[in-house]
């Protein structure tokens, strides 16, 4: 369907300057296009899908289209990753690659937003994909229900504009970082332990705190409460959205260190 005809149909069928989820589905059936095509076409006509109405003051029409046309690869769908996936879906990122070979256990119930007693034993990547589809059926989701290795990470990062580190071990982080650097894909890193959290945006060859040989951080001793992953995941999504919409992210070579016990935020030059 040519853009002019599509624009005319959307303008005719929309409720003034907004589009309800039900109307999105009706237009997709009417035109034979995908829900995402309808959402993007509406935004380009100045018609806002109601699901994105509260994004407009911050992201604007163009920013929302940028998100819908983007691909984000999220490594890890547990404490950090489950929240990251949920927030990216609500933000309107149009394509998500989700990787996690783990399954939910009772120890996840204290902090992992996607975990619940009925979901114990269920795969984290599959559950994250279900959550995405329940938020916005227009989002394309690719599931990698295994731990990333040298082979699978190629497909995992294929077409990605940004990758998110929501992993729980440094060995996997180093593989992800090296693979992102080889493909010039920005990596948003987050890690948590007890009251502490950290955030970094890596776009080049800058230093990180997980370049060494250790595999686990302080979380092996401190554990992770419910509130720390919620904050760091939100910060990671903020940096992803900024990267995708052309806003300046955290500077290269800077680590944001968060101490929630003292409510201190520090920028550390690495």
C-alpha positions in Angstrom: 0.0 0.0 0.0 1.4 3.4 -1.0 2.1 5.9 1.9 -0.5 8.4 0.7 -3.3 5.9 0.7 -2.2 4.5 4.0 -2.1 8.0 5.6 -5.6 8.7 4.3 -7.0 5.5 5.8 -5.3 6.1 9.2 -6.5 9.7 9.3 -10.1 8.6 8.4 -10.2 5.7 11.0 -8.4 7.5 13.9 -10.1 9.2 16.7 -8.9 12.7 16.0 -5.1 12.7 16.9 -4.9 9.4 18.8 -5.2 5.7 18.0 -6.5 3.1 20.4 -5.0 -0.4 20.6 -8.3 -1.8 19.2 -8.2 0.6 16.3 -4.5 -0.4 15.6 -5.7 -4.0 15.2 -8.6 -3.0 13.0 -6.3 -1.0 10.7 -3.8 -3.8 10.5 -6.6 -6.2 9.3 -8.0 -3.6 6.9 -4.6 -2.8 5.3 -2.9 -6.2 5.6 0.0 -4.5 7.4 1.7 -5.3 10.7 0.7 -3.6 13.9 4.2 -2.0 14.0 3.7 -0.6 10.5 0.4 0.9 11.6 2.0 2.5 14.7 4.9 4.0 12.7 2.6 5.3 9.9 0.3 6.9 12.4 3.1 8.7 14.2 4.4 10.0 10.9 1.0 11.5 10.4 1.0 13.2 13.8 -1.4 10.6 15.1 -0.3 9.1 18.4 -1.1 5.6 19.4 -2.6 5.9 22.8 -0.1 3.5 24.3 2.6 6.1 23.6 0.7 9.2 24.5 2.7 9.7 27.8 6.0 9.3 25.9 5.4 12.3 23.6 6.4 15.1 25.9 9.8 13.4 26.4 10.4 11.6 23.1 8.3 13.3 20.6 6.9 11.8 17.4 10.3 11.3 15.8 11.9 9.8 18.9 9.0 7.3 19.1 9.5 6.2 15.5 13.2 5.8 16.1 12.5 3.4 19.0 9.9 1.4 17.0 12.4 1.0 14.1 15.3 -0.1 16.5 16.6 -3.5 17.6 17.9 -4.0 21.1 19.6 -7.2 22.3 19.2 -7.9 26.0 21.6 -10.5 27.5 20.0 -11.8 30.7 16.3 -11.8 31.6 16.5 -12.1 35.4 16.8 -9.4 38.1 18.1 -6.6 35.8 17.0 -8.0 32.5 13.4 -8.8 33.3 12.9 -5.1 34.3 14.9 -3.9 31.3 12.8 -5.9 28.9 9.5 -4.7 30.4 10.6 -1.1 30.3 11.9 -1.3 26.7 8.6 -2.8 25.6 6.6 0.0 27.3 9.0 2.5 25.7 8.1 1.1 22.3 11.4 -0.5 21.1 10.2 -2.4 18.0 12.5 -5.4 18.0 14.0 -7.3 21.0 16.5 -10.2 21.1 16.2 -11.9 24.5 18.8 -14.3 25.8 18.8 -16.4 28.9 19.3 -20.1 29.5 18.1 -20.0 33.1 14.7 -21.0 34.6 12.9 -19.3 37.5 13.6 -20.6 41.0 12.2 -19.7 44.4 15.3 -17.5 45.1 14.3 -15.2 42.3 11.0 -14.2 43.9 12.5 -11.5 46.0 13.6 -9.3 43.1 12.9 -10.6 39.6 9.8 -8.8 38.3 8.9 -11.6 35.8 9.1 -14.4 38.5 6.1 -15.7 40.4 5.2 -18.9 42.1 3.2 -20.2 39.1 6.2 -19.5 36.9 8.8 -21.5 38.9 10.7 -23.8 36.6 9.7 -21.8 33.5 12.3 -20.4 31.1 13.3 -16.7 31.7 13.7 -15.8 28.0 10.3 -17.4 27.1 8.6 -15.6 30.0 10.2 -12.3 29.0 8.9 -12.7 25.5 5.4 -13.4 26.8 5.6 -10.2 28.9 6.6 -8.2 25.8 3.7 -9.5 23.7 1.2 -8.8 26.5 2.4 -5.2 26.5 2.6 -4.6 22.8 1.9 -7.2 20.1 3.6 -5.1 17.5 7.0 -5.8 19.0 9.1 -8.4 17.2 10.7 -10.8 19.7 13.5 -13.3 19.1 14.2 -15.7 21.9 17.6 -17.3 22.7 16.7 -19.8 25.4 20.3 -20.7 26.2 23.4 -19.2 27.6 25.3 -17.2 25.0 28.5 -18.7 23.5 30.9 -17.8 20.7 28.4 -19.2 18.1 25.0 -18.0 19.3 26.2 -14.5 20.1 26.6 -13.8 16.4 22.9 -14.3 15.7 22.0 -12.7 19.0 23.7 -9.4 18.0 22.6 -9.5 14.3 20.9 -6.3 13.4 21.2 -4.9 16.9 21.5 -1.1 17.4 22.3 -1.4 21.1 23.0 -4.3 23.4 22.2 -4.5 27.1 24.3 -6.3 29.7 22.0 -7.7 32.3 24.2 -10.7 33.0 25.3 -12.1 36.4 28.9 -13.1 35.6 32.0 -11.5 34.2 32.9 -14.3 31.8 29.8 -13.8 29.8 30.2 -10.1 30.0 33.6 -10.2 28.5 32.3 -12.3 25.6 29.4 -9.9 25.1 31.7 -6.8 25.2 34.2 -8.3 22.8 31.5 -9.2 20.3 29.9 -5.8 20.6 33.2 -4.1 20.0 33.9 -6.3 16.9 30.5 -5.1 15.5 30.7 -1.5 16.7 27.5 -2.0 18.7 27.1 0.2 21.9 26.8 -1.8 25.1 24.9 -0.6 28.1 26.4 -2.3 31.1 24.7 -2.7 34.5 25.6 -4.7 37.6 24.3 -4.9 41.1 25.2 -6.2 44.6 23.4 -5.4 47.8 22.9 -1.6 48.1 25.4 -1.0 45.3 24.9 -0.7 41.6 26.9 0.5 38.6 26.2 1.7 35.1 28.4 2.2 32.0 27.9 2.9 28.3 30.7 1.4 26.2 31.0 2.5 22.6 34.7 2.0 22.0 37.7 0.4 23.6 37.4 2.1 27.0 38.2 0.3 30.3 35.7 -1.6 32.3 35.6 -3.1 35.8 35.1 -6.6 34.4 38.2 -6.8 32.2 40.1 -9.0 34.7 39.9 -12.7 35.5 37.3 -12.7 38.2 33.8 -14.1 37.4 31.6 -12.9 40.2 31.4 -9.5 42.0 30.3 -8.5 45.5 26.8 -9.9 44.9 28.2 -13.3 45.7 28.4 -12.0 49.3 25.8 -9.3 49.5 23.0 -10.9 47.6 20.5 -8.6 45.8 17.5 -7.0 47.4 14.4 -5.9 45.3 15.1 -2.2 45.0 18.7 -2.2 43.6 17.9 -4.0 40.3 14.9 -1.8 39.8 17.0 1.4 39.9 19.9 0.1 37.8 17.5 -1.4 35.2 15.8 2.0 34.8 19.1 3.7 34.3 20.1 1.1 31.7 16.9 1.7 29.8 17.4 5.4 30.0 20.8 5.1 28.3 19.4 2.8 25.6 16.6 5.2 24.8 19.1 8.1 24.7 21.4 6.2 22.3 18.5 5.3 20.0 17.0 8.8 19.9 20.2 10.7 19.4 20.6 12.1 22.9 24.1 12.0 24.5 24.5 9.1 26.9 26.8 8.7 29.8 30.3 9.7 28.5 32.8 7.1 27.4 35.1 5.9 30.1 32.8 7.0 32.9 31.3 4.6 35.4 28.2 5.7 37.4 28.5 4.2 40.9 25.4 4.1 43.1 25.4 3.5 46.8 21.7 3.3 47.9 22.6 2.9 51.6 24.1 6.4 51.6 22.1 7.6 48.6 25.2 8.6 46.8 25.7 8.8 43.0 29.3 9.2 41.8 30.8 9.5 38.3 34.1 7.6 38.3 36.6 8.1 35.5 38.1 4.7 34.5 
